[in-house]
Amino acid sequence: MSDTPDSAVRMYTEQHRTAFLDDLAAWLRIPSVSAQPEHDGDVRRSAEWLSAKLRETGFPVAEIWETPGAPAVFAHWPSDDPDAPTVLVYGHHDVQPAAREDGWATDPFEPVIRDGRMYGRGAADDKGQVFFHTLGVRAHLAATGRTAPAVNLKLLIEGEEESGSPNFRALVEERAARLAADAVIVSDTGMWNETTPTVCTGMRGLAECEIELYGPEQDIHSGSFGGAVPNPATAVARLVAALHDADGRVAIPGFYDGVSELTDTERALFAELPFDEEAWLRTAKSRAASGEAGHSTLERIWARPTAEVNGIGGGYQGAGSKTIIPSSAMVKISFRLVAGQDPDHVQQVVRAWADTQVPAGVRHRISFAPATRPCLTPLDHPALQAVARAMGRAFGQKILFTREGGSGPAADLQDVLGAPVLFLGISVPSDGWHAPDEKVELDLLFKGVETTAHLWGELAAALR
């Protein structure tokens, strides 16, 4: 257990609450929108602001790392314990586009506090969750009397996450020696809800492809040629129909190779969560749950691989009719991958499957976007248990476990650095990531501060 006294952490956090919020508000005023070139200077200004604030916090190393796109920030605070493990914190300082006319009640880049919440773009995603580490480490030092953290603490805060992290993996590979760590903490995630603190244990990976089918050299008359030559629109429809079997399983041979199946313990932990399927369906704007037979909704979106048709097209789609056999058709498919699946293998089996689905007389071309690997930390991993203990001390209640159905750059850190990835976030669904009136619950934000104050001692003990 950490040697950080809980009451001392809470007292220090409360004493510095106002100054912390003032600083966070100053950072949120910088419109670091990485997707809009007119804000390139603001993204750089955000990196410079954070680097300066980390040095002010006490990090002896705080640097701006250039990429072909937006800059990242790296910081390092070595422990004075020669046997201390090394922990790397990941987050991002860029934000989604936002404008008052999108439906915001106030200027998205002029943060305001109302009813115990701070509103502003980036308040939760991800500046607020990055920034709680600054007060957390100071509370850790104040409560323990240390002059340096109990772990060798590193931060990597990228500037392109909201633009798809196009340069992130290359940056991690290039700087792998300086980023080397025994564990990675990702603070770009959230909890189940305001009253149910949770720790995420993993994220799915992603492979995306587009399949293009070509038949006649041009659109041709369906009366003169229909029924006598292959139709690529029909072929693409049959290909899509063959994607799943009657039980909702992906019907591509070899697709499930290596999949890590859920244990009974994991299923039971998912079942502990207060999941309201009807409310979830309302959020999904859908009328019924569907998917692979034999699995609950949470299991389907967190722990099972999927194949989804993202777009399909071909032939005439204007008003009225145009009786043709189209010359081409296409489909875009995304595959969410789970622990144990290899994206390269998935690409191979998808290509082989597509070859068998396309009839004679139809040419096809399949192209894949760069893949994202899945990541999963076992429930019994000492580092994961350390995160749960630290969070439990801050919240004063049992911590439950979730996974993320989406995908992100965390898998690159696990893949390149070979370190377990742990997720520590205090954001909740009502925070409105990417939406108007994004906010962060202040009580939860300071629970994040307290969690990190406890975490470094917990990890120092767990990773020895």
C-alpha positions in Angstrom: 0.0 0.0 0.0 1.1 3.6 -0.6 2.6 5.5 2.2 0.6 8.6 1.2 -1.8 9.7 4.1 -5.3 10.1 2.7 -6.3 13.0 4.9 -3.1 14.9 4.0 -3.7 14.5 0.3 -7.3 15.7 0.7 -6.2 18.8 2.7 -3.4 19.7 0.3 -5.8 19.3 -2.7 -8.4 21.5 -1.1 -5.9 24.2 -0.2 -4.8 24.5 -3.8 -8.2 24.1 -5.5 -8.7 27.7 -6.6 -5.2 28.2 -8.1 -5.6 24.8 -9.9 -8.9 25.8 -11.5 -7.5 29.2 -12.5 -4.6 27.5 -14.2 -6.8 25.0 -16.0 -9.1 27.8 -17.2 -6.1 29.6 -18.6 -5.1 26.5 -20.6 -8.7 26.0 -21.8 -8.7 29.5 -23.3 -6.1 28.4 -25.8 -8.1 27.0 -28.8 -5.7 24.1 -29.6 -7.9 22.6 -32.4 -5.5 20.3 -34.3 -8.0 19.6 -37.1 -8.1 23.3 -38.3 -4.9 24.7 -39.9 -5.8 28.2 -38.7 -5.3 27.0 -35.2 -1.8 25.5 -35.7 -0.3 28.4 -33.8 -2.7 27.8 -30.9 -1.8 24.1 -30.7 1.9 25.2 -30.4 1.0 27.8 -27.8 -0.9 25.1 -25.9 2.3 22.9 -25.9 4.4 25.8 -24.8 2.0 26.6 -22.0 1.9 23.1 -20.7 5.7 22.7 -20.9 6.2 25.8 -18.8 3.5 24.7 -16.3 5.2 21.3 -15.9 8.5 23.0 -15.1 6.7 25.2 -12.6 5.1 22.1 -11.1 8.6 20.7 -10.5 9.5 18.5 -13.4 13.2 19.0 -14.1 12.7 18.0 -17.7 9.9 19.4 -19.8 10.4 19.5 -23.6 8.4 20.1 -26.7 8.9 17.3 -29.2 8.4 18.2 -32.8 6.5 16.0 -35.3 5.7 16.5 -39.0 2.4 17.8 -37.6 1.5 19.3 -34.2 4.0 19.2 -31.3 3.9 16.9 -28.3 5.1 17.6 -24.8 7.4 15.3 -22.8 8.3 15.6 -19.2 10.4 13.5 -16.8 10.7 13.7 -13.0 13.2 11.0 -11.8 12.6 9.4 -8.4 15.4 9.7 -5.8 14.9 5.9 -5.2 17.4 4.0 -7.5 15.1 1.0 -7.5 11.9 2.9 -8.4 9.9 1.7 -11.4 9.1 4.0 -14.3 5.6 5.1 -15.2 4.6 7.0 -18.3 1.4 9.1 -18.4 -0.3 9.6 -21.8 -2.8 12.3 -22.7 -3.4 14.9 -25.4 -3.5 18.7 -25.4 -5.4 19.3 -28.7 -9.2 19.6 -28.7 -12.1 19.2 -31.0 -13.4 22.2 -33.1 -16.0 24.3 -31.2 -18.0 27.5 -31.9 -20.7 29.3 -30.0 -23.1 28.8 -32.9 -22.8 25.0 -32.5 -25.2 25.3 -29.6 -22.9 26.3 -26.7 -24.5 28.3 -23.9 -21.3 30.3 -23.6 -18.1 30.8 -25.5 -16.4 27.3 -25.7 -13.0 28.8 -25.2 -13.9 31.1 -22.3 -14.5 28.5 -19.5 -17.1 29.1 -16.9 -18.1 27.3 -13.6 -21.7 26.6 -13.0 -23.3 24.3 -10.5 -20.1 22.5 -9.6 -19.0 22.0 -13.2 -16.5 23.7 -15.5 -17.7 24.2 -19.0 -15.3 24.6 -21.9 -13.8 22.8 -24.8 -11.2 20.4 -23.4 -12.5 20.5 -19.9 -12.8 16.7 -19.9 -11.3 15.7 -23.2 -8.5 15.9 -22.4 -6.9 18.9 -20.8 -8.7 18.5 -17.5 -7.6 14.9 -17.2 -4.1 15.7 -18.1 -3.9 18.6 -15.7 -5.0 16.8 -12.6 -1.7 15.0 -12.7 0.1 18.3 -11.9 -1.7 18.8 -8.6 -1.7 15.1 -7.9 2.1 14.8 -7.9 2.4 17.9 -5.8 -0.1 16.4 -3.3 1.9 13.2 -3.3 5.1 15.0 -2.4 3.5 17.2 0.2 1.7 14.3 2.0 4.8 12.0 2.0 7.5 14.6 2.6 9.3 13.4 -0.5 11.3 15.7 -2.8 10.7 13.5 -5.8 8.0 11.0 -6.8 8.0 7.4 -5.6 8.3 6.4 -9.3 10.3 7.7 -12.2 7.4 9.8 -13.6 7.2 10.6 -17.3 4.5 12.4 -19.3 3.8 12.2 -23.0 1.1 14.6 -24.1 0.4 14.6 -27.8 -1.0 17.3 -30.0 -2.8 15.4 -32.7 -5.1 12.9 -31.0 -8.2 14.6 -32.2 -6.9 14.4 -35.8 -6.2 10.7 -35.6 -2.7 10.7 -34.2 -1.1 10.4 -37.6 2.4 10.9 -36.4 2.1 9.3 -32.9 3.5 5.8 -33.5 6.5 7.2 -35.4 7.2 9.5 -32.5 7.0 6.7 -30.0 9.2 4.5 -32.1 11.8 7.3 -32.6 11.8 8.2 -28.9 11.3 4.7 -27.5 14.5 4.8 -25.3 13.4 7.9 -23.5 9.8 6.7 -23.2 10.8 3.3 -21.7 8.5 2.5 -18.8 7.3 -0.4 -16.6 3.7 0.8 -17.0 1.7 3.3 -19.0 -1.2 5.3 -17.5 -3.7 6.6 -20.1 -5.7 9.6 -18.8 -8.0 10.0 -21.8 -10.9 7.9 -20.7 -13.7 7.9 -18.2 -15.9 6.2 -15.6 -19.2 4.4 -15.8 -21.1 7.3 -14.3 -21.0 9.9 -11.5 -21.7 7.4 -8.7 -19.9 4.3 -10.1 -16.1 4.8 -10.3 -14.5 2.3 -12.7 -11.2 1.4 -14.2 -11.0 0.5 -17.9 -8.9 -2.5 -18.6 -8.6 -2.4 -22.3 -9.6 -1.1 -25.7 -10.4 -2.8 -29.0 -8.2 -2.5 -32.0 -9.3 -1.4 -35.5 -8.8 -2.6 -39.1 -10.5 -0.8 -41.9 -10.8 -1.7 -45.6 -12.6 -0.6 -48.8 -13.5 -3.2 -51.4 -14.1 -2.0 -54.9 -15.7 -4.3 -57.5 -15.6 -3.7 -61.3 -17.8 -5.4 -63.9 -18.5 -4.0 -67.4 -16.1 -1.3 -68.7 -19.0 1.1 -68.5 -22.6 1.2 -67.3 -24.6 -0.9 -69.8 -28.3 -1.4 -70.6 -30.0 -3.9 -68.2 -32.5 -5.0 -70.9 -29.9 -5.8 -73.5 -27.4 -7.4 -71.1 -29.1 -8.1 -67.7 -29.1 -11.7 -66.6 -26.2 -12.5 -69.0 -23.3 -10.7 -67.5 -22.2 -10.3 -63.8 -23.5 -7.2 -61.9 -21.0 -5.7 -59.5 -23.8 -4.1 -57.4 -25.3 -7.6 -56.9 -21.9 -9.0 -56.1 -21.2 -6.4 -53.4 -24.6 -7.1 -51.9 -23.9 -10.8 -51.7 -20.4 -10.1 -50.3 -22.0 -8.0 -47.5 -24.7 -10.7 -46.9 -21.9 -13.3 -46.4 -20.1 -11.2 -43.8 -22.0 -12.8 -40.9 -23.7 -16.1 -40.2 -27.2 -16.5 -38.8 -25.9 -16.1 -35.2 -24.3 -12.8 -35.9 -20.7 -14.2 -35.9 -18.3 -12.9 -38.5 -18.2 -15.6 -41.1 -14.7 -14.9 -42.4 -12.6 -18.1 -42.0 -9.7 -17.5 -39.5 -11.1 -14.2 -38.3 -11.4 -15.4 -34.7 -7.9 -16.9 -34.6 -6.2 -16.0 -31.3 -9.2 -14.3 -29.7 -8.9 -14.1 -25.9 -12.2 -15.4 -24.6 -13.9 -13.8 -21.6 -13.4 -15.6 -18.3 -16.3 -16.3 -15.9 -14.8 -13.7 -13.6 -14.8 -11.0 -16.3 -18.4 -11.9 -17.3 -19.4 -11.5 -13.6 -17.6 -8.2 -13.3 -19.4 -6.8 -16.3 -22.7 -8.0 -14.8 -22.0 -6.0 -11.7 -22.3 -2.7 -13.6 -25.6 -0.9 -13.4 -26.4 -1.3 -17.1 -29.8 -0.2 -18.3 -30.2 -1.6 -21.8 -33.3 0.5 -22.6 -31.5 3.7 -21.6 -28.5 2.6 -23.7 -30.7 2.0 -26.7 -32.1 5.5 -26.4 -28.5 6.8 -26.4 -27.8 4.7 -29.5 -31.0 6.0 -31.2 -31.9 2.4 -31.8 -34.9 0.2 -31.2 -33.4 -3.2 -30.4 -30.1 -4.7 -29.4 -28.4 -7.1 -31.9 -25.2 -8.9 -32.4 -23.3 -12.1 -31.8 -25.5 -14.7 -30.1 -24.5 -15.9 -26.6 -23.1 -12.6 -25.5 -24.5 -9.6 -23.5 -24.6 -6.1 -25.0 -21.6 -5.1 -22.9 -19.7 -8.1 -23.9 -20.4 -7.4 -27.6 -19.1 -3.8 -27.5 -16.2 -4.4 -25.2 -14.8 -7.9 -25.6 -16.0 -9.4 -28.9 -14.6 -8.6 -32.4 -16.9 -7.2 -35.0 -17.3 -6.4 -38.7 -19.5 -3.4 -39.6 -20.5 -2.1 -43.0 -19.7 1.6 -42.8 -20.8 2.5 -46.4 -22.0 0.8 -49.5 -22.6 2.1 -53.0 -22.8 1.5 -56.7 -25.0 2.2 -59.7 -27.5 4.9 -60.2 -28.8 6.7 -57.1 -30.5 9.8 -58.5 -34.2 10.6 -58.8 -36.3 8.2 -60.9 -34.9 5.1 -62.6 -32.0 4.4 -64.8 -32.1 0.8 -66.0 -28.4 -0.1 -66.1 -25.9 -2.7 -65.0 -23.4 -0.5 -63.2 -19.8 -0.7 -64.0 -18.7 -0.7 -60.4 -19.7 -0.9 -56.8 -18.0 -0.6 -53.4 -18.2 -1.3 -49.7 -16.3 0.1 -46.7 -15.9 -2.3 -43.7 -14.4 -1.8 -40.3 -13.3 -4.6 -38.0 -13.0 -4.0 -34.3 -10.4 -6.4 -32.9 -9.9 -7.8 -29.4 -7.0 -9.0 -27.4 -5.2 -11.9 -29.1 -6.1 -10.8 -32.7 -3.3 -9.8 -35.0 -4.3 -7.0 -37.5 -1.9 -8.4 -40.1 -3.5 -11.8 -39.9 -7.0 -10.2 -40.0 -6.0 -8.4 -43.2 -4.8 -11.7 -44.7 -8.0 -13.6 -44.0 -10.2 -10.8 -45.2 -8.3 -10.6 -48.5 -8.6 -14.4 -48.9 -12.3 -14.3 -48.0 -13.0 -11.5 -50.5 -11.3 -13.5 -53.2 -13.9 -16.4 -52.7 -16.9 -14.0 -52.7 -16.3 -12.2 -56.0 -17.8 -14.0 -59.0 -16.0 -14.6 -62.3 -16.1 -11.6 -64.6 -15.9 -9.1 -61.7 -12.5 -7.7 -60.7 -11.9 -6.4 -57.2 -9.5 -4.3 -55.3 -9.2 -4.2 -51.6 -7.2 -1.6 -49.6 -6.6 -1.3 -45.9 -5.9 1.8 -43.8 -3.2 1.6 -41.1 -4.5 -0.7 -38.3 -4.7 -0.1 -34.5 -3.9 -3.0 -32.3 -6.1 -4.0 -29.3 -4.8 -3.7 -25.8 -5.9 -5.4 -22.6 -4.4 -5.6 -19.1 -5.3 -8.8 -17.2 -7.4 -8.2 -14.1 -4.8 -9.7 -11.8 -1.9 -7.6 -13.1 -0.3 -5.8 -10.1 -0.3 -2.4 -11.9 -4.0 -2.6 -12.6 -4.7 -3.6 -9.0 -2.6 -0.6 -7.9 -4.7 1.8 -10.0 -7.9 0.3 -8.5 -6.6 0.6 -4.9 -5.6 4.3 -5.5 -8.9 5.1 -7.0 -10.7 3.3 -4.2 -8.9 5.3 -1.6 -9.9 8.6 -3.4 -13.5 7.6 -3.8 -14.0 5.6 -0.7 -15.9 2.8 -2.4 -15.5 -0.3 -4.4 -14.0 0.2 -7.9 -15.6 -1.8 -10.8 -14.0 -2.6 -14.1 -15.0 -1.8 -17.7 -13.5 -1.9 -21.2 -13.6 0.5 -24.1 -15.4 -0.5 -27.3 -13.5 2.1 -29.4 -9.8 2.3 -30.4 -7.0 4.7 -29.7 -3.3 5.3 -29.7 -2.8 3.6 -26.3 -2.2 0.3 -28.2 0.9 1.9 -29.9 2.4 2.5 -26.5 1.8 -1.1 -25.4 3.1 -2.4 -28.7 6.3 -0.3 -29.0 7.2 0.0 -25.3 6.1 -3.5 -24.3 4.6 -2.1 -21.1 1.1 -2.8 -19.7 -1.4 0.0 -20.3 -3.7 1.2 -17.5 -6.5 3.6 -17.9 -7.2 6.3 -15.3 -10.0 8.7 -16.1 -12.7 10.5 -14.1 -14.9 11.8 -17.0 -18.5 10.6 -17.2 -20.8 10.2 -20.2 -22.7 13.4 -19.4 -19.5 15.4 -19.9 -20.3 15.7 -23.6 -17.0 15.0 -25.3 -16.9 16.5 -28.8 -20.3 18.1 -28.2 -21.6 21.6 -27.3 -21.3 22.5 -23.6 -18.5 20.0 -22.9 -17.9 20.1 -19.1 -16.1 18.3 -16.3 -17.6 17.6 -12.8 -15.3 19.4 -10.4 -15.8 16.9 -7.5 -14.7 14.1 -9.9 -11.8 16.2 -11.2 -10.4 16.5 -7.7 -11.0 12.8 -7.1 -8.6 12.3 -10.0 -6.1 14.5 -8.3 -6.4 12.4 -5.1 -6.2 9.2 -7.1 -2.9 10.2 -8.7 -1.5 11.4 -5.3 -2.0 7.8 -4.0 -1.1 6.1 -7.3 2.6 6.7 -7.4 3.2 5.0 -4.0 0.9 2.2 -4.9 2.7 1.5 -8.2 6.1 1.8 -6.6 5.2 -1.0 -4.3 3.3 -3.1 -6.9 6.0 -3.0 -9.6 9.1 -3.9 -7.6 
